[in-house]
Amino acid sequence: MKGISMEKKDLVIRIAGEGGEGIISTGDFIAAACARAGLEVYTFKTFPAEIKGGYAMYQVRASSETLYNQGDTFDVFCAFNGEAYELNKHLLKPGTAFVYDYPGGDFEPEIPEGVHAYPIPMSKTAKGLKQYRAKNMVAMGAMSVLFNINEETLIRVLTDKFTSKGEEVLRLNLEAFELGKKMAAEQSKTDTYRVADAQEPKDVIIISGNDAVGLGAVIGKLDFFSAYPITPATEVAKYVSTHLPKCGGVLVQAEDEIASLAQVLGASYAGKKSMTATSGPGLALMSELLGMSTMSETPALVVDVQRGGPSTGLPTKHEQSDLFLAIHGGHGDSPRVVMSVEDVKDCIDMTVDALNIAEEYQTPVVLLSDGSLAFSTQTIPRPDPASYTIVDRRKWDGQGEFKRYLFTDDNISPMADPGTPGAMHIATGLEHSETGAPNYGPVAHEANHRKRFNKIAPLVDKYKPTEIDGDPDEEADVGIITWGSTIGVAREAIARMREEGIKVKGFYPKLLYPMPVKQYEDFAAKCKKILVPEVNFQGQLSHFIRAETSIKPIPYTICGGLPFTPIMMIEKTKELL
């Protein structure tokens, strides 16, 4: 291959085509190879709800420096078919590189001026091997040469994947890979894109958001998981089903979402640390049982991997639209703790935190993730289970009369497992006295409401302070408040704007309820304007900020099934200056 080459610390490669053509596995292979080469990796994928067919896309961002999001757009685009080309051709700007299936594919693209084009006959080559499914291997081989994707680690990844399928399968895939390399080497390279060279090996893992939630559950000493499959949360249960039994825990597949939370409450009542994972439609069905968890003060964790709604909505697409439901979705005044994760590392750390909080405060906790983060993979430091603090529920000491709902100074009552001598009690959805006996009087109801709300109120000071991106005492023209995986986009956008001399800083709440009002107020007091980007139509966090504080936020909402990019946030901020 002839031409120039220049290292680019940050390279974004997008692969797109029809579901079933190996788009997702291609991205996974490239991401794993880059991670094994010591690079930082952040991926994003989107695919149809159907099992096979429809447009699928995988984006890999690799860098020698820390990454916080999937990037603005691609540097390199690899199109497996005409549909992928049609959906992305408007993004083929001068300077981008374009790898495409030609000749022998189902399209012949028009190459915009300034675009670096590399035709590779992927389909034709795979058919020549009588193994059409190896089309993606041809593409990978070509891209490894064109863009310096570490061949050694890529071959190791492919060998690890295909060895178990037999020598012939491995041989065919590696042959297709080599043919792709050969064809790319015959091309004249006209762009400067190059994945960074291999770095010093790091003790890291590459893991998806959903798998990281499952890992956090295992690290957090989970005893019981009840699962009902729902996109995009099913992989949490899949991970837990593989690893929880090794640790002595139990997973049960329930008949529906209502039953799954009912089982969680039953196991928790029996003294077991318990959780489930679902998405928006499932969380809606669980609202009555969340109220029972609140009323009976039974610890429970529900992980909500948000997706586009309402109803069936966009099952495989990204959205942050369950905040109203998570905080207020329930009959009557039913307080619960609501938290949200930023990235894959948070999916581990905050699952442990959420289990601890549920146990300590004897309350339901809803931990919000989202469809983008669920399937994204990142390189993160290998977690050390011994470094995590594990909290268990307060237990009755066996002294005096056992009162399950005893009023205490911190509003947290001692618990006892069924069968504990002298600790017989009932825990129902009825209002009750200290012993658990039904009590419908106004005095008891008001006192218990105060107890249930007041016991979680100290969290606003006890949990980790909300991170401020920038000097807390510095005056800023614009302050950006955002939540969930949108935080990572804000981090990069803010860093880039600061390099331009723009006075901007960020505020990244992860404890969403109870709301740390004073921290919001203190941050906003140093900002002339507050911008709140979030991926939902109504501006749900903006709503709570207006309701609970004196801040007048400027909502910035999108809801097209895709996450923000840094450039979107930069351009919106500049409009406010």
N, C-alpha and C positions, 0 to 999 in steps of 0.2 A: 504494500500500500504506500503510495506516495503522498507527500503533503506535509503540512506543518502541524505541530502539536504544542499545546500549552496547557499546563495544569489549571483546572478550575476547581477551587475548593468546594463549590456547591454546584451539583449538577442534578437536574430534574429530568427524568425519563418517563414518558407516558406511553403505555402500550394499550391498544384498544382493538376490539374486534367483536366477534360473535361469542356469546356464552357457549362454552363447550369446546372452544378452539385452544384452550390452554392459556388464556390471557392471565387469569389469576395465578396459576402455577408459575408462569414465566416471571411475573412480578415477584412472587415469593422467592424463586430461585435467585434472581438478581439481588434482592434485598439481603438474603442470607449470605450470599457470596461477599457482598460489600461489608456486611457486619463481621464476617470471619476475617476480612482483610483489615480489620481495625478501624473502619470508618463509622461515623454516626449515620444512622438511617432513620428516615421517617417516611411511612408509606400512606397512601390513600387509595381506596378502591371503591368502585360502585358497580353494581350488577343488577340485572332484572330479578323480579320475584320468581320467575319461572325457573324450573330445574335446568332446562337447556334452551339455548337460543336467546335472542335479544342482545342489546348492546351491553358490553362489559368493558370496564376501563380500570387500569391499575397504574398508579403513579408512584415512582420511587424517587425519593430525594436522598442523595448521598453526599457526605461532606466530611472533611477532616475537622470540622468545628461543630459545636453543639447546634442541634436543630430543634425548633419548637413547633413547626407546622409543615404542611405539605408544599408550601411555596406559592408564588403568584401564578405561574403557568409553567409549561414545559420548555426545556431547551431542546430536547430530542423527542420526536414523535414517531412511533412505530405503528403503522396501520396494517392490520391483518385483512381488512376487507373494505369495500366501498362505503358501507354505512359509517364505519369509523372515520374514514376520510371526510365524508360529507359533514359529520357532526363536529369535526375539529378543524376543518380547513380555514375557518375564519381566524384561527389562532396561529396559523402558519405565517408568522411575521418575518421580515427580512432578518437573517441571522440565525433562524432556527434550523435544526437539522431534521430531515424527513426520511425515514426508512419505510419502504412500502413494498407490498407483494406484487412484483411485476418483473418480467412478463409471466402470465399464467394465472394471475389473480382475477378477481371479478370487476376490476376497475382500472382505468388509465387516468391518473390525476393530471390536472393542470398545475404546473409548478410555478408558484408566485415568484416574482423577481426577488432575488436576494436570499431565497431559501436553498439550503444545501441538500440536494436530493441524492438518495442512495437506493436505487431499485434492486431488490433482492428477490429472486423467484422462489419464494417460500413454498407455496402450494405445489408448484411444478416439481421442485426438488423432492418434497415429501412424497408426492405421488410416484416419482421415479424409484423411491425406496420401497414402494408398496406399503407405505406406513404414513397415511395422511396426518395422523395424530402427532407426528414428529415435526409438523410445520413450525411449532413454536421453538423447537430445538434449533432449526435452521436460523430463525430470527435471532435467537440468543447468541449463537455462534457468530453471526454477523456483527451484532452490537458489541460483543466482547472485543472484537478487533477494532471496530470503528471508534469506540469510546473508552477503551482501556479498562473495561471491567475485568477485574483480576481473574485470569483464566485458571490459575491453580485452585483458588477457592471455589470457583464456579464448577470445575470438574469434580471437586470433592463433594459439593452439594448434590450434584446430579448422581454421582455414584452412590452416595448415601440413600438417595431417594429410590433409585431403580434397582439396586442390587437384590433387594428382597423379591422383586418381580421376575427374576431370572436373568441368566447371562444374555439370552437373545434380546430381551427388551432393553437391557443396558447397552448392548452393542449397537442396536439400531438407533437409539437416541444419541449416543456419542458420535456415531457416523454422521447423523444429520447435523449435529453441532459442528463437526469438522468441516462439512461441506459449506455451511454458513460462513465459517471463518475464511475458507478459501475464496469464496465469492467476494467477501468484503475486502480481502487483501488485494484483490485485483482492481478495486475501485481507487479513484484519486480522491483523497480526503481534502475537502475544501474548507471545513470549519475548524474551530479551535477547541471544541468540546472534548473533555477528557476527565474521566473519573479520577479523583486523587489517587496517588500511588498508595500501596499498602502501608499502614501505620504500625507502630509498635503494638503487639497484641495486648488487648485489655481484657479484664475479667468482667465480661458483659454477657447478657443474654439478649436475644431478639424475641419479642413476645407481643401478642396482640392485646388490645384493651380487655376483651372478654376473657382471654386466658389469664390475664393479670388479675382480674377480679377473682377468678377461681383460685389462683395462687395465694392471693391475700386472704381468702377464706380459710385455706388450709393452714397458712401461717398463723392466722388469728384463732386457731384451735376450735374450729367449727366442729360440732358434733352431728348435726342433722341438716340436710338440704332436701327440700321438696321441689320438684321440677315439673313444669308443664311447658312443652316446646312452644316458643314464639320467636319469630324474627324481630329484631336482631340479637336476642339475648340467649338463644339456645346454646351457643358455644360455651357460655359460663357453666351451664349444667353438664355439658359434655366433658369439660375439663375436670370439674368436681367429681363426676362419676368415675373418672379414671384414677384420681389421686386420693380422694377422701377415704375410701375403704382401706387404703394402705395405712392410714393413720387411725384406724378404728372407728371412723365415722360411718354414717349411713346416708344413702341417697334413695329417695322414693320418687317415682314418676306418678304424679297425681292425674286425676281425670280431667281437671280444668284448673284455671287460675284460682278460683274461689277455694277449691279443695286444697290447693298447694299451700295457701296461707293458713287455712284451718289446721293443716298438719303441722305447719311451723309453730303455731300457737300451742297445739297439743304437746309437741315435743319440748317446747320451751317451758310450759307448765310443769312438765316432768323433770325439769332441771337441766335440759340440754341446750347448748348454744346453737341457735337455729336461724336459717335464712332461706330465701328464695330469690329468683331473678326473673324479671318479666319485661314487657314493654308497655307502652301507654294503654292499649286496650285491656291488658291484663291488670294494670294498676287500677283502672276504672272499676273493674269487677271486684277488686280487693277492698274497695273503700269501706264497706260495712265492717269487714274484719279488722281493718286498721283501727276503726273506732273501738272494736272490742279489745284490741291490744292496748289502746289508750285507757279504756275504762277498767280493765282487769289488771293493768300495769304489768303486762307480760312482755318481756323483751322479745323483739323481732326485728330482723333486718330484711328489707325489700330493696333489691337493686333494680332500678328502672333504666333500661337501655332505651333511650327515647328514639322514636322514629317519626316520620311525617304522618300527620293525622289531619282531620279526625277519622273515626271509624277505621276501616282497614287501611285507608290512606296510602302512604308510600312505605311499604314494609321494609324495603332495603335501602331507604334514603335517610339522609341526615336531617335532624331538626332538634331544637331545644324548646319544645312547646308544652312540656308537662309540668312546668313550675306551679301554675295555678292549682292543678290537680294534686301535685305532691304536697303542697302546703295546706290547702283547704279542702281537699277531696274527702269529705266525710260528713256523716250526719251529726248535727249538733256541734258544740265546741270541742273539737278533738285534736288537741295539740300533738305534734310529733316533731322529731328532729329531721331536717332536710339538709343534705349536703350534696356537693357536686365535685366531680373529679376534673382535673385539667388535662392530664396526660396518662401514659401507660404506667409510669411509676406511681402516680396517685392512685391508680386502680388497685395497686397492691397495698400501699400505705393506708389509704383511706378506707378500704374494706376492713382492715384491721381496726382502724379508729372507730368505724361505724359499729362493728361488733362490740367493741369495748363500751361505747356510749350506750348502746341498747341494753347491755348488761348492767352497767353502773346506774343508769337512770331509770331502768325498768320501763322502757318506752319503745314504741315503734320508731325505727329510723328508716328513712327513704334516702338511698344513695343514688344520685342521678349520673348516668353516663349518657352516651349518645351513639347513633348509628355510625358516625364517622370514626369515632375513637374505638368503637367495638371491633372494627375490622382492621384498623390501622395497626401497623407494627412499628416498634421503635427499639433501638438499642438502649438498654439501661444497665447500670451497674448491677452485678449479680446480688440479689438480696440475701442478707444473712438473717435467717429466722431467729437466731438468738439475740439479735439487736432490738427486737420488737417487745414492747411492754404489753402484757396480756392482762386484761381486767376481767374479773368474775363478779357475779352478782352478790349483793349483800345477803348473808345467810343468818337465820335466827340462831342465837347462841344457846337455846334450850332453857333459858331462865325465865321464870314467871309465865304468865298467860301469853300464848301466841296470838298476836293480832296481825293478820296479813296486811291490813291497811293502816297500821299504826301511824298517827301523826307524829312526826319527828322534826327536829330543828331544820334539817335540810330537805324535808318532805319526801325522803326516800325510806321506804319501809323494808324490814327484813323479810326475806322469802324462805320457804321451806319446801323441799321436794315431797311429793306424795309418799306416804308411808313413814315420814318422820314422826316418832312418838310424840304425842302431845300437840302436833301441828296440823290436825285435821282442819280443813277449811274449804270453802267453795270460791270459785272465781268465775263469775258470769258477766254478762253484759249489762246487768242491772246495777243501778246506783246502790250503794252499800254503806254499812257502818264500818268501823275499824276491823271488826271480825270477819267481814265479808257477807254478813247477813243482809238481805234486802232492806233498804231504807229509802223511802220516797219523800222524806220531809225536805222542806226548803233549806233548813240549816245544814243538813248533811250534804245536800247537792252543791250548795255554794261553797262549803268548806272543801269538798273534794275537788271542785273545779280549781280552786286556788292551789290546792296541793299538786294537781296534775300539771298546771301551767308553771307554777313557781319552781318545781323541782328541776325543770330544764332551763330556766332563765339564767342560772350562773354560767351556762356554757359559753355565752357571748364573751365572757372574760377568761374562762378556764381553757377553752380551746385555743389553738394556735392563732395569734393575731393575724388579721387580714394583711396580706402582703401588699406593700406599696412599691411600685416600680419607679424608683427615683427617690430624691431627697424629700422626706416627709415635710420638711420646713421650707422647701423651695416653692416659690410662686410659679404657677403654670397657666398658660393661656387656655389650655384644654386638658381636662382630666378624663381618662377613659376608664369606665367601670364596666367590667364584663365578667362572664362566668363560664364554667364548663370548658370544653376544648377550644372555645373562642379566645381564651386567655393566651394560648400559645401564639395565635395570630397577632394579638395585641402586643405581645412582647417584642416580636420582630418589627412590627410597624413602628412602635415607639422608639426602638433603637435606631432605626433608619431615619426617623424624623429628627431625632436628637443630633445625628450626624450633620443634618442640614441646618442646625441651629434653632429648630422649633422647640418652644418651651411646652413640653407635654409630659405627662406621667400617668401611671396606671394604678388601679386599685382592683384586686382580684379576690373577691369573696368566695370562700369554699363552704363556709357554714352559712346557709341561706335562711334557715329558720331554726331557732330564734335568731332574729336579725340583729347584728351588732351595730345598732343605730349610731352610737357615739363615734365609732370608727368611720362610718360613712360621713358623718357631719364634719369630723375633723379633717378628713381628706378633702371634701368639697370646699371647705373654707379657704383652702390654698389654691383653688382653681377658678378661673373666670367663667368657664363653661364646663358642663359635664356631658360627655357623649356616652351612650350606653348601646353598644352593638350586641345584638343577639339574634339567633336564628329561629325566629317565630314571627307571626304576623302582628300580634297585639302589643309587643314590647312588654313582656310579662315582668321582667325584673324592674324595668322602668316604672311599671304600675306600683310595685311594692315600695320602691324608693319614694315615689310621690306620696304614698299612703302613710309611710312610717317616719319620714324625715321631712325637713324643710327644703330639701334639694329639689330643684326643677330640672330634671334630666332631659336631654335631647335624645329621643329614641332613634336608633338606626337599625332597622330590621330587614332581614331577607328571609325568604322561606321557599326557595326553589329546589330544595333537596340536596343542596351542596353547601359546604362551609364557606366562611369568609376567606379571603386572601389578604395578605398584608397590604397590597397596593390599594385594595378597596377601602381599607381603614385609613390609609394615608391620605387618599384623595378626599374622603369625607371630612377628615380632621382639617385639612387645608381650607375646605369650604367655610369652616367656622371661624377662621382667623380674621 
